[in-house]
Structure formats: structure tokens, C-alpha cells
Amino acid sequence: MQVYRRRCRFRRAPFDLPVEANIQMKYLLLTYLDEKAWLNFSEAQRQQIMAGPMPHVEQLIANGKFLGGSPLHPSSSAATVRVSEGKRVITDGPFAETRELVGGYTLIEATDRDEAIAIAADFLGPTAQALRVIIEIRAVAEMPGVPTH
């Protein structure tokens, strides 16, 4: 699979943390998909699609790079919490009204961003285009004394 890179449209923000060389870092892979397209598949088709990346997951587990992950329930079961005028406001459903919604997450360990991108790319199977799958790769900023998993 060929990977095309686009430059980030944002410059390095002042809150970006420096990255030390030769250490394992944790990356969060956020998987976005077209939820309506996903829900249009039969349960058997969804199970088949979910089984597709399992050999990749098993290899990551064997290599000690898979730290956790799971698909998410549909956005209709989501709730959003925010503060408005000093009070908590709870809204049913997702915050964003977009076609692609977060469908799952994977927490991995990688030596650098390039390895994290390669791992993410291996999750993209034959149905990725039909489901409009996008995987966002974010480095996890670890806080001393706070476990990440």
C-alpha cells in the first residue's frame, strides 16, 4: 500500500511537546468512518469487516505494540458535556454534525511517528474507501504519575 503524505495545515503550536530520540512513544489512532454506511451493512458483513484487521492486531500484540483499543457504539448513544454560563450542559448525541464520526480507537506504542503511520495504514482494508475511513494519529502526551492505560 502506498502512503501519500499531506503537510499539516497548521504550524507547530506552542503547546507541542518536544520528542526525545530513541524512545517508545504511545500513539492514539482515532478511526473515523461514515456511520450511516457502517449501519447499512448487515451484522454478518460488519463481523467480516471487523475480522479483517485481526491478524494485524494479533501481530501488534505479539510485538508488544498494541496497548488497547475498541470500536465505539453508534453516535446516537453518545452524550456531550460542556459548561455554559457556569452550568453543566448535557446534550444527547455527538458534538460534531459531520458525515465521518469516531468509530473506534487504538492505543499503540511506536518508536516514532513514521512507524505509527505505518501501523495505522495497515488497518485500512478493502472496505475503507466505501466507509470513508480516516485514521488520525496523535502522539499521547504522558503526564508523570498518571497512567495512560
Kinemage of the C-alpha trace (Angstrom):
@kinemage 1
@onewidth
@group {chain A} dominant
@subgroup {mainchain}
@vectorlist {calphas} color= white
{ca met a 1} P 0.000 0.000 0.000
{ca gln a 2} L 1.393 3.381 -0.943
{ca val a 3} L 1.087 6.140 1.646
{ca tyr a 4} L 0.637 9.714 0.484
{ca arg a 5} L 1.553 12.470 2.900
{ca arg a 6} L -0.048 15.822 3.127
{ca arg a 7} L 1.583 18.572 5.068
{ca cys a 8} L -0.312 19.670 8.124
{ca arg a 9} L -2.205 22.887 7.522
{ca phe a 10} L -1.237 24.096 10.978
{ca arg a 11} L 2.174 25.233 12.112
{ca arg a 12} L 3.763 23.769 15.219
{ca ala a 13} L 1.740 25.071 18.121
{ca pro a 14} L 3.443 26.401 21.251
{ca phe a 15} L 1.879 23.584 23.305
{ca asp a 16} L 3.546 20.843 21.244
{ca leu a 17} L 5.876 18.805 23.395
{ca pro a 18} L 9.463 18.080 22.353
{ca val a 19} L 10.106 14.480 21.316
{ca glu a 20} L 13.154 12.663 22.633
{ca ala a 21} L 15.013 10.343 20.243
{ca asn a 22} L 15.106 6.541 20.573
{ca ile a 23} L 12.231 6.082 22.995
{ca gln a 24} L 8.963 4.248 22.590
{ca met a 25} L 6.028 6.622 22.405
{ca lys a 26} L 2.336 5.984 22.718
{ca tyr a 27} L 0.073 6.985 19.844
{ca leu a 28} L -3.698 7.118 19.747
{ca leu a 29} L -5.233 6.094 16.446
{ca leu a 30} L -8.701 7.610 16.116
{ca thr a 31} L -10.708 5.831 13.442
{ca tyr a 32} L -13.353 7.960 11.749
{ca leu a 33} L -15.931 6.434 9.423
{ca asp a 34} L -19.220 7.112 7.719
{ca glu a 35} L -21.519 5.797 10.419
{ca lys a 36} L -24.577 5.635 8.159
{ca ala a 37} L -22.677 3.487 5.653
{ca trp a 38} L -21.483 1.240 8.507
{ca leu a 39} L -25.015 0.805 9.848
{ca asn a 40} L -26.262 -0.090 6.336
{ca phe a 41} L -24.100 -3.237 6.369
{ca ser a 42} L -25.701 -6.397 7.730
{ca glu a 43} L -24.438 -7.748 11.051
{ca ala a 44} L -22.667 -10.569 9.184
{ca gln a 45} L -20.930 -8.047 6.899
{ca arg a 46} L -19.860 -5.931 9.909
{ca gln a 47} L -18.414 -9.006 11.617
{ca gln a 48} L -16.489 -9.865 8.447
{ca ile a 49} L -15.127 -6.313 8.179
{ca met a 50} L -14.109 -6.331 11.858
{ca ala a 51} L -12.318 -9.665 11.384
{ca gly a 52} L -10.205 -8.194 8.553
{ca pro a 53} L -7.611 -6.343 10.672
{ca met a 54} L -7.400 -9.048 13.381
{ca pro a 55} L -4.186 -10.616 12.005
{ca his a 56} L -2.636 -7.120 12.162
{ca val a 57} L -3.855 -6.666 15.754
{ca glu a 58} L -2.517 -10.106 16.725
{ca gln a 59} L 0.890 -9.203 15.262
{ca leu a 60} L 0.908 -5.902 17.186
{ca ile a 61} L 0.053 -7.796 20.386
{ca ala a 62} L 2.841 -10.311 19.750
{ca asn a 63} L 5.301 -7.431 19.214
{ca gly a 64} L 4.154 -5.621 22.366
{ca lys a 65} L 2.903 -2.625 20.378
{ca phe a 66} L -0.856 -2.964 20.966
{ca leu a 67} L -1.868 -1.310 24.221
{ca gly a 68} L -5.639 -1.307 23.784
{ca gly a 69} L -8.482 -0.361 21.527
{ca ser a 70} L -12.099 -0.934 20.722
{ca pro a 71} L -14.891 0.041 18.362
{ca leu a 72} L -17.401 2.519 19.753
{ca his a 73} L -21.167 2.247 19.977
{ca pro a 74} L -23.133 4.367 17.459
{ca ser a 75} L -23.087 8.124 17.981
{ca ser a 76} L -26.813 8.016 18.779
{ca ser a 77} L -25.803 6.636 22.198
{ca ala a 78} L -23.301 9.458 22.821
{ca ala a 79} L -23.641 12.377 25.191
{ca thr a 80} L -21.778 15.687 25.151
{ca val a 81} L -20.948 17.639 28.314
{ca arg a 82} L -19.850 21.277 28.328
{ca val a 83} L -20.068 24.356 30.542
{ca ser a 84} L -22.264 27.300 29.595
{ca glu a 85} L -22.801 30.280 31.876
{ca gly a 86} L -21.208 28.376 34.759
{ca lys a 87} L -23.529 25.367 34.446
{ca arg a 88} L -23.008 21.915 33.009
{ca val a 89} L -24.963 21.343 29.817
{ca ile a 90} L -25.528 17.761 28.707
{ca thr a 91} L -26.626 17.061 25.151
{ca asp a 92} L -27.597 13.691 23.710
{ca gly a 93} L -25.673 12.648 20.624
{ca pro a 94} L -22.291 13.642 19.237
{ca phe a 95} L -20.935 17.174 19.346
{ca ala a 96} L -19.979 17.390 15.683
{ca glu a 97} L -22.549 17.109 12.935
{ca thr a 98} L -20.334 15.604 10.271
{ca arg a 99} L -20.505 12.614 7.995
{ca glu a 100} L -17.415 10.949 9.480
{ca leu a 101} L -17.655 10.184 13.189
{ca val a 102} L -15.228 8.499 15.553
{ca gly a 103} L -15.943 4.799 15.213
{ca gly a 104} L -13.156 3.433 17.374
{ca tyr a 105} L -9.723 3.924 18.829
{ca thr a 106} L -6.456 2.035 19.113
{ca leu a 107} L -3.637 2.809 21.541
{ca ile a 108} L -0.250 1.664 20.264
{ca glu a 109} L 3.404 2.020 21.089
{ca ala a 110} L 5.811 3.008 18.295
{ca thr a 111} L 9.380 4.220 18.018
{ca asp a 112} L 8.345 7.306 16.056
{ca arg a 113} L 5.587 8.975 14.062
{ca asp a 114} L 6.562 7.169 10.848
{ca glu a 115} L 6.126 3.769 12.481
{ca ala a 116} L 2.771 4.889 13.931
{ca ile a 117} L 1.660 5.958 10.437
{ca ala a 118} L 2.728 2.591 9.001
{ca ile a 119} L 0.803 0.740 11.717
{ca ala a 120} L -2.295 2.863 11.075
{ca ala a 121} L -2.076 2.326 7.310
{ca asp a 122} L -2.147 -1.454 7.819
{ca phe a 123} L -5.614 -1.122 9.379
{ca leu a 124} L -7.061 0.169 6.099
{ca gly a 125} L -8.702 -2.784 4.390
{ca pro a 126} L -10.753 -3.201 1.220
{ca thr a 127} L -13.874 -1.551 2.701
{ca ala a 128} L -12.028 1.528 3.989
{ca gln a 129} L -12.914 3.620 0.957
{ca ala a 130} L -16.605 2.655 0.989
{ca leu a 131} L -16.821 3.555 4.680
{ca arg a 132} L -14.803 6.748 4.164
{ca val a 133} L -12.363 5.583 6.862
{ca ile a 134} L -9.853 8.126 8.105
{ca ile a 135} L -7.333 7.312 10.825
{ca glu a 136} L -5.971 10.246 12.789
{ca ile a 137} L -2.646 9.561 14.521
{ca arg a 138} L -1.978 11.548 17.701
{ca ala a 139} L 1.035 11.262 19.991
{ca val a 140} L -0.002 10.799 23.610
{ca ala a 141} L 1.445 13.409 25.970
{ca glu a 142} L 2.205 11.441 29.093
{ca met a 143} L 1.859 13.106 32.461
{ca pro a 144} L 4.215 11.942 35.236
{ca gly a 145} L 2.371 9.864 37.813
{ca val a 146} L -0.758 9.410 35.639
{ca pro a 147} L -1.135 6.022 33.912
{ca thr a 148} L -2.150 6.104 30.243
{ca his a 149} L -3.661 2.618 30.182
